[in-house]
Amino acid sequence: MRRSHLLVTAAGLALACSPLAAHAQFAPAGSGGAPSSAVPGPGNASEPTESSPKNQGYFSGPSPYAPQAPGVNAANLPDIDSIDASQVPAMAPQQSANPARGDWVAYGRDDHQTRYSPLSEITPEERRTSSRLPLLITRAATRVREQVNKWAAETTPIKVGDGLYMCSAMNDIIKLDPVTGKQIWRRNVDVKYHSIPYTAACKGVTYFTSSVVPEGQPCHNRLIEGTLDMRLIAVDAETGDFCPNFGHGGQVNLMQGLGESVPGFVSMTAPPPVINGVLVVNHEVLDGQRRWAPSGVIRGYDAESGKFVWAWDVNNPDDHSQPTGNRHYSRGTPNSWATLTGDNEQGLVYVPTGNSAADYYSALRSDAENKVSSAVVAIDVKTGSPRWVFQTAHKDVWDYDIGSQATLMDMPGPDGQTVPALIMPTKRGQTFVLDRRTAKPILPVEERPAPSPGVIPGDPRSPTQPWSVGMPALRVPDLKETDMWGMSPIDQLFCRIKFRRANYVGEFTPPSIDKPWIEYPGYNGGSDWGSMSYDPQSGILIANWNITPMYDQLVTRKKADKLGLMPIDDPNFKPGGGGAEGNGAMDGTPYGIVVTPFWDQYTGMMCNRPPYGMITAIDMKHGQKVLWQHPLGTARANGPWGLPTGLPWEIGTPNNGGSVVTGGGLIFIAAATDNQIRAIDEHTGKVVWSAVLPGGGQANPMTYEANGHQYVAIMAGGHHFMMTPVSDQLVVYALPDAVKQ
């Protein structure tokens, strides 16, 4: 095995994924004013509810509720035509399960979304060196330092042939030279700040090869992305020019059929997959706003023309058409914001869902919504109808929406047969392994008794919840008062008192209004959007996960008004106030919600003892055993009052973003709040190399080959929710031999 030095190649590559400086000031979201007290009826697909604001948002001209900026957006795009599903051309997958060895052609690298690359130039035996490539930084920044910080790029580039392709946090599409980092072209798509929902993020773009446009013609190879302002965009992979035969001049209006809304209420942050010629689109709906929020509908579009093919509307399951006129998709239904996984062989797309709008109160949800919330749903891409549903939390009022992308693999079955499997991680730390044809659990799942029905009038909890007993749980045991921790005895006493004052009976502690309840795992617990990586050669599954309880309390509508909680479409709403991952108005229900981390608010330290983040390797070939497990993240950039300690102790920090595993036996991962990227020996768990990033590494890394050498890339864009420094740099690492060329 060749021995050489692992070169820290910090090539900051011309991204401007955030227009903020690398050490921007972080301002907590605030709120103000008084929300409307109107309470709607159940609503339907054709009539707006009483509480829905009228004549506003994307379709009714300038909104009195949120300022409209000039430029191209969904508001001034024409509606898109429909196409019969039978007219969608059948085509071979443009992303094979085995892409070119040195390429990374999809968000999770391949059709199975394994995040595994066979590249093996970099191995655990390589040693560190202080040699560096010069920084190659190009900034195209519009300074918005006066705005509330919402930056969190979360981008994973893809590499196809001679191009490294990615999107900025504000959806500009960029092609880079994979060796030098030189920007080849950049497509500015003119997304405005007011269209940012909770986070300015673009996880990636989709590469698609047309079977209609001849090779060598514009848009034979194209890049497709969904935007924060709800457009579907297609550009030529060679030039960055809009594809003229896709939608209207390369763009599709995704607000069509959603009804009344305002900028920032709905958005796309994940790359849409193409399955057998159908481009499947999901979108996030901002949490905590109102019961009758815009629909979480899932839609299919023809990947060639951009024309509408079908819709899956939860409360109108037999109507797959696109609404016209005053009709719209049913409101408040579960949305899906995670990256979807396509299965060309089965003709399915696997959709991880969240819960219905008004996350912490379920009494107004329909039976149809309750059946598909916080679940993985397999939708037939020719018809738009679900083929099966597997639910991971029943009647979810804990915000246990599934943020992870499903990973596909083959597992041994009875009589030596191979079973096509799907691995679905969850925020609960439960990992479900299913037959992806039928949803039948391959590894055992039990329905276990859940805590008491709860104390909220008219809103009982499910008597049981599903547990994956065939996979190791990515969580620590239920919390105890003796687990409370602090920087001093006074801090520990404060946290013990806080624990005693809350309701807590273990996982699925029901919501309460008389006093707070502790939610563990929290909504950022277990596995989130970083997903898992899987080495099909060794059978090792890699998961990083969080141990971060939350401290929640329902409040009366009067108290919510007093706190200034209001939905984003209220005329008094102020940008940056309320919403996802925090306090919410939940307008249209009897209650608002107050959500904070379970921490000592004076020091900013969690009340439960460390670790707060872990990484685990599971052997999927030999009984799903844990090979190794240890904390992920040091205290170097973390400490009380937000002050970095500089200490190298592996305390395990909260983390967001996933890993990549390689044929060289290495796991590359950033994710933690210590702003480092690590190379970890896949078989032992030993950290063999690390480097400090110029910003937070809250993104999934990737690896590719160019000029015969292996490169590892990570978007060091930072993350406002994780309180890590923001930058606009993609950082690329390689061995010295690659640099000498």
Secondary structure, 3 states (H helix, E strand, C coil): CCCCEEEECECCCCCCCCCCCCCCCCCCCCCCCCCCCCCCCCCCCCCCCCCCCCCCCCCCCCCCCCCCCCCCCHHHCCCCCECCHHHCCCCCCCCCCCCCCCCECCCCCCCCCCCEECCCCCCCCCEEEEEECCCCCCCCCCCCCCCCCCECCCCCCEEECCEEEEECCCCCEEEECCCCCCEEEEECCCCCHHHCCCCECCCCCEEEECCCCCCCCCCCEEEEEECCCCEEEEEECCCCCECCCCCCCCEEECCCCCCCCCCCCEECCCCCCEECCEEEECEEECCCCECCCCCCCEEEEECCCCCEEEEECCCCCCCCCCCCCCCCCCCCCCCECCCCEEECCCCEEEEECCCCCCCCCCCCCCHHHHHHCCEEEEEECCCCCEEEEEECCCCCCCCCCCCCCCEEEEEECHHHCEEEEEEECCCCCCCEEEECCCCCECCCEEEEECCCCCCCCCCCCCCEEEEECCCCCCCCCCCCHHHECCCCHHHHHHHHHHHHHCECCCCCCCCCCCCCEEECCCCCCECCCCCCEEECCCCEEEEEEECCCEEEEEEEHHHHHHCCCCCCCCCCCCCCCCCCCCCECCECCCEEEEEEECEECCCCEECECCCCEEEEEEECCCCCEEEEEEECCCCCCCCHHHCCCCCCCCCCCCECCCEEEECCCEEEECCECCCEEEEEECCCCCEEEEEECCCCCCCCCEEEEECCEEEEEEECCCECCCCECCCCCEEEEECHHHHHC
